[in-house]
């Protein structure tokens, strides 16, 4: 690999940005495509497919036979609310390769005993989230039903580029949430439209574990499928 390509590759990976190295199998020529530049690339559909699957592979293209080496950051799952749903959702996220963090200032809920093997931060979201670093490869989920906890976390998520934002609550609860986010924090309808609420796929979930399945399913759908 050329040193200039290697330098940019390392910079992008350090910044948790996706990148694909395109190597021509016949000539050996290489070029690097940053995730942000895929839409303007001649191979955009093919590159986007590989980026969403996070899988490298060989493709036949107008440039010839190429090998696409995909570099994608490990995804994060940040959950505000150390609740029963979180107890099921956190291990599901870990099983799928997410770096999971639970944020809840209520120390009675945010305990190692309730969340073994999971990073738990007993702080308010506006204190806990900036050091965690919410970025494009972060799924943010608000589950407390407490506006004092959920709203600050949602506000920070909406200001970020995270690929998924979800919030627990009925349509009536979400309508009140929308009013607060617009009136108190200045978000627009377009901003708030990024929030998935009611959260999770509509599979008739009843129990906390079933709701967690619906949530992780929706997160996976958003990560892997192109938005319609």
C-alpha positions as CSV (number, residue, x, y, z in Angstrom):
1,X,0.0,0.0,0.0
2,X,1.3,3.5,-0.9
3,X,2.3,5.6,2.1
4,X,0.0,8.4,1.2
5,X,-3.0,6.0,1.2
6,X,-1.8,4.4,4.4
7,X,-1.5,7.8,6.1
8,X,-5.1,8.9,5.2
9,X,-6.4,5.4,6.1
10,X,-4.9,5.6,9.6
11,X,-6.2,9.2,10.0
12,X,-9.8,8.2,9.1
13,X,-9.7,5.1,11.3
14,X,-8.4,7.1,14.2
15,X,-11.3,9.6,13.7
16,X,-13.9,6.7,13.6
17,X,-14.8,7.4,10.0
18,X,-15.4,4.7,7.4
19,X,-13.2,4.2,4.4
20,X,-12.8,1.7,1.6
21,X,-9.6,0.9,-0.3
22,X,-10.2,-0.1,-3.9
23,X,-7.5,-2.3,-5.4
24,X,-7.5,-3.3,-9.1
25,X,-6.7,-7.0,-9.2
26,X,-5.0,-6.7,-12.6
27,X,-2.9,-3.6,-12.4
28,X,-2.5,-3.4,-8.6
29,X,-3.5,0.2,-8.7
30,X,-5.1,1.5,-5.5
31,X,-7.3,4.4,-4.4
32,X,-9.0,5.3,-1.2
33,X,-12.6,6.4,-0.9
34,X,-13.7,8.1,2.3
35,X,-17.2,7.2,3.5
36,X,-18.2,10.8,3.1
37,X,-17.2,10.8,-0.6
38,X,-19.0,7.6,-1.6
39,X,-22.0,9.4,-3.0
40,X,-19.9,11.1,-5.7
41,X,-17.9,8.0,-6.6
42,X,-18.5,6.1,-9.9
43,X,-18.9,2.9,-7.9
44,X,-21.2,4.5,-5.3
45,X,-23.9,1.8,-5.3
46,X,-21.3,-1.0,-4.9
47,X,-19.3,0.8,-2.3
48,X,-22.4,1.7,-0.3
49,X,-23.5,-1.9,-0.3
50,X,-20.2,-3.1,1.1
51,X,-20.1,-0.2,3.6
52,X,-23.5,-1.1,5.0
53,X,-22.6,-4.8,5.3
54,X,-19.1,-3.9,6.6
55,X,-17.7,-6.7,4.5
56,X,-14.8,-6.7,2.1
57,X,-14.9,-8.6,-1.2
58,X,-14.2,-8.8,-4.9
59,X,-16.4,-7.1,-7.5
60,X,-16.5,-6.8,-11.3
61,X,-16.6,-3.1,-12.3
62,X,-16.0,-0.9,-15.3
63,X,-12.6,-0.3,-13.8
64,X,-11.9,-4.1,-14.0
65,X,-11.9,-6.7,-11.2
66,X,-11.3,-5.0,-7.9
67,X,-11.0,-5.9,-4.3
68,X,-12.8,-3.6,-1.8
69,X,-11.2,-3.5,1.6
70,X,-13.8,-2.1,4.0
71,X,-12.8,-0.3,7.2
72,X,-15.7,0.5,9.4
73,X,-15.6,1.6,13.1
74,X,-17.0,-0.7,15.7
75,X,-20.5,0.5,16.5
76,X,-21.6,1.9,19.8
77,X,-24.9,1.5,21.6
78,X,-25.6,4.2,24.2
79,X,-28.7,3.7,26.4
80,X,-30.1,6.3,28.8
81,X,-32.1,4.5,31.5
82,X,-30.9,1.5,33.5
83,X,-34.3,-0.1,33.3
84,X,-35.6,-3.7,32.7
85,X,-35.6,-3.3,28.9
86,X,-31.9,-2.2,29.1
87,X,-31.1,-5.4,31.1
88,X,-32.2,-7.4,28.0
89,X,-31.0,-4.9,25.3
90,X,-27.4,-4.5,26.6
91,X,-26.4,-8.1,26.2
92,X,-28.1,-8.3,22.8
93,X,-26.1,-5.3,21.7
94,X,-22.9,-6.9,23.0
95,X,-23.7,-10.1,21.2
96,X,-24.0,-8.1,17.9
97,X,-20.6,-6.4,18.5
98,X,-21.7,-3.1,19.9
99,X,-19.7,-1.3,22.6
100,X,-22.6,-0.8,25.0
101,X,-22.8,2.0,27.6
102,X,-25.7,2.5,30.1
103,X,-26.2,6.1,31.4
104,X,-28.4,6.8,34.3
105,X,-27.8,9.2,37.2
106,X,-30.0,7.1,39.5
107,X,-27.5,5.0,41.4
108,X,-30.1,2.6,42.6
109,X,-30.7,1.6,39.0
110,X,-27.2,2.1,37.5
111,X,-25.4,-0.6,39.4
112,X,-22.9,-3.3,38.4
113,X,-25.1,-5.9,40.1
114,X,-27.9,-5.1,37.7
115,X,-25.6,-4.8,34.6
116,X,-22.7,-7.2,35.0
117,X,-20.1,-6.9,32.2
118,X,-21.6,-3.7,30.9
119,X,-20.2,-0.2,31.1
120,X,-22.5,1.8,33.5
121,X,-22.1,5.5,34.0
122,X,-24.1,7.0,37.0
123,X,-24.1,10.5,35.7
124,X,-26.5,12.9,34.0
125,X,-26.4,12.5,30.2
126,X,-25.1,16.0,29.6
127,X,-22.1,15.1,31.7
128,X,-21.7,11.4,30.7
129,X,-22.2,11.6,26.9
130,X,-19.5,14.0,25.6
131,X,-16.6,11.8,26.9
132,X,-18.3,8.7,25.4
133,X,-18.3,10.4,22.0
134,X,-21.5,10.0,20.0
135,X,-20.7,9.8,16.3
136,X,-22.1,8.3,13.0
137,X,-21.6,4.8,14.2
138,X,-23.5,5.3,17.4
139,X,-27.1,4.1,18.2
140,X,-28.7,6.2,20.9
141,X,-31.7,4.9,22.9
142,X,-33.7,6.8,25.6
143,X,-35.7,4.5,27.9
144,X,-36.3,6.2,31.2
145,X,-39.6,8.0,30.6
146,X,-38.1,10.8,32.7
147,X,-37.7,14.1,30.7
148,X,-35.0,15.3,33.0
149,X,-32.9,12.3,31.8
150,X,-34.1,11.5,28.3
151,X,-34.4,15.1,26.9
152,X,-30.7,16.1,27.5
153,X,-29.6,12.8,26.0
154,X,-31.9,13.2,23.0
155,X,-30.7,16.8,22.5
156,X,-27.1,15.7,22.3
157,X,-27.9,12.8,20.0
158,X,-29.9,15.1,17.7
159,X,-26.9,17.4,17.5
160,X,-24.7,14.5,16.5
161,X,-24.5,12.3,13.4
162,X,-25.5,9.1,15.1
163,X,-27.2,6.7,12.7
164,X,-30.1,5.8,15.0
165,X,-32.0,7.6,17.7
166,X,-34.9,6.0,19.5
167,X,-37.1,6.9,22.5
168,X,-39.5,4.8,24.5
169,X,-43.1,6.1,24.9
170,X,-46.5,6.2,23.5
171,X,-47.5,8.6,20.7
172,X,-49.0,10.9,23.4
173,X,-45.8,10.9,25.4
174,X,-43.8,11.5,22.3
175,X,-46.0,14.4,21.3
176,X,-45.2,16.1,24.7
177,X,-41.5,15.3,24.1
178,X,-41.6,16.9,20.7
179,X,-43.2,20.1,22.2
180,X,-40.4,20.3,24.8
181,X,-37.6,19.7,22.3
182,X,-39.0,22.4,20.0
183,X,-39.9,25.0,22.7
184,X,-37.1,24.5,25.1
185,X,-34.2,23.4,22.9
186,X,-35.0,24.9,19.5
187,X,-35.1,21.8,17.4
188,X,-37.1,21.7,14.1
189,X,-39.5,19.1,12.8
190,X,-36.8,17.8,10.5
191,X,-34.5,17.4,13.5
192,X,-37.1,15.6,15.6
193,X,-38.1,13.4,12.6
194,X,-34.8,11.5,13.2
195,X,-36.3,10.0,16.5
196,X,-37.8,6.6,16.2
197,X,-40.8,6.7,18.5
198,X,-42.7,4.5,19.4
199,X,-39.3,2.8,19.5
200,X,-38.6,-0.6,17.8
201,X,-40.1,-2.6,15.0
202,X,-43.8,-3.2,15.2
203,X,-43.8,-6.9,16.2
204,X,-46.4,-6.8,19.0
205,X,-43.8,-6.7,21.8
206,X,-45.2,-7.0,25.3
207,X,-42.4,-8.0,27.7
208,X,-39.1,-6.0,28.3
209,X,-37.2,-8.7,26.5
210,X,-39.5,-8.6,23.5
211,X,-39.3,-4.8,23.4
212,X,-35.5,-5.2,23.4
213,X,-35.7,-7.5,20.5
214,X,-37.8,-5.0,18.6
215,X,-35.3,-2.2,19.4
216,X,-32.2,-4.1,18.3
217,X,-34.0,-5.2,15.2
218,X,-34.8,-1.6,14.3
219,X,-31.2,-0.5,15.0
220,X,-29.9,-3.3,12.8
221,X,-32.4,-2.4,10.0
222,X,-31.2,1.2,10.1
223,X,-27.6,0.2,10.1
224,X,-27.7,-2.3,7.3
225,X,-30.5,-1.1,5.0
226,X,-30.6,2.0,2.8
227,X,-33.3,4.3,4.0
228,X,-36.4,4.2,1.8
